[in-house]
Amino acid sequence: MSSTDSPSTDALITEPAVTFSSLGLVEPLLRAIADKGYEIPSPIQAQGIPAVLTGADVMAAAQTGTGKTAGFTLPLLQRLAESALEGAKVMPNHVRALVLTPTRELAAQVQESVKDYSRHLPRVKSAVVFGGVKINPQIAFMRGGVDVLVATPGRLLDLYQQGVVKFNQLEVLILDEADRMLDMGFIRDIKRIMSLLPQQRQTLLYSATFSGEIRTLAEGMLKSPVQVDVSPRNSTAPSVTQWLHPVDKSEKTALLCHLMKKQDWQQVLVFTRTKHGANNLVKKLEKAGLSAAAIHGNKSQGARTRALADFKKGEVRALVATDIAARGLDIEQLPQVVNFELPSVAEDYVHRIGRTGRAGAKGKAISLVCADEAKQLAGIERLIKGVIKREMVDGFEPDHRVPSSNLKAQPGEKFVNKPGGNKPANGSRRPRKPGSTSQGRAKPTSSGQRRNTSGNR
Ligand code: AMP
């Protein structure tokens, strides 16, 4: 991995004395870690790995980008290797460890990690199953039995009902991004799956945020869990710089094109609230000469995989995604995320901006916010306990003011930014100069009218 991926911020730095070998990991895993170029364990790894190795249930609060996947995969593989030494061998159609994830993309990525980290261990069979693709190859693969099965809940239940997946040999269950699974309405599926698993097992639950609902779920499925909490609850990663541009709704597309061109963004993940909105935005960006692709639930798995691959290769500059589709995407060195629309669920803001600034790299999260979104903005600022810095973009100052959240810290609370007013993009308050726009946009008139809104925005 490149130097920008190496741990360099609070999200990944731990006590210098902690090394992967001091965590009790076996040599083949240490070699796989060295192959990946990881030098020091991240906090979730430093705290979580020893806990998982003891065989205890674990409940961990960790955002994406903190190294949580390795945090559970490494000790999981070690535990499976140990029980294999004691004679455990997977039987046809059986599963020894099950990782449940909310989305297909996350499932695929977790299985990639399982393959990477198990490469020096004696044969570990892993598989990934999710909907939206043919079931028959999955059925065929399951026949041989699988040590680690990574699955989304719906397809897993399908396979179970067809008698293809059996849980009698299950040793470990992991729920990854449990908060998102609840948000996506998987609670019934999860409860059903839980009822099919042996009582005697180790259960690990990872969640970016710990809501009351998650705690209730955990109470029902974990036994005296060790709690690992490496991030302040509902916080955003410190490696991500956040700000927002107040802008009228009708000007958002033009502003996005302007930013992409002016700042020469070659790779930006853009969030819209709806699938329709994502498709629309892609069309408009392409019309403006900016390559773009959409990724959302109405796209076939093939189209989603292709869009992601093109984006990763740099063939597509903007990947426009809905919250659900973007969940779990791990794109190395993604420099910026744009919230084209704020999410209606405040927690999604934390997840969205967690797509950038991963593994300690620096990231930018920019929100284009219109007056209609004041309520969502207030919800987000309350959640992250901070006021997001506002920056006006010359020529895009909104006609409709975005009200401030009027956040007041409660006793004992600390806010990351002080509530502040609107500032121009260069950070200093200055009168806007006529003609100070770039790329021939926004032309203020002498009569004080803001701009000429005609043209091809
Ligand atoms: P995750 O939070 O599991 O999605 O991991 C985010 C990124 O961090 C992935 O690209 C990992 O490869 C990377 N990563 C995980 N652990 C470490 C580590 N100890 N040092 C550096 N990078 C890491």
Residues whose N, C-alpha, C, O or C-beta is under 5 A from the ligand:
A	BS01	AMP	D5 S6 P7 Y38 E39 I40 P41 S42 Q63 T64 G65 T66 G67 K68 T69 A70 R358 A359
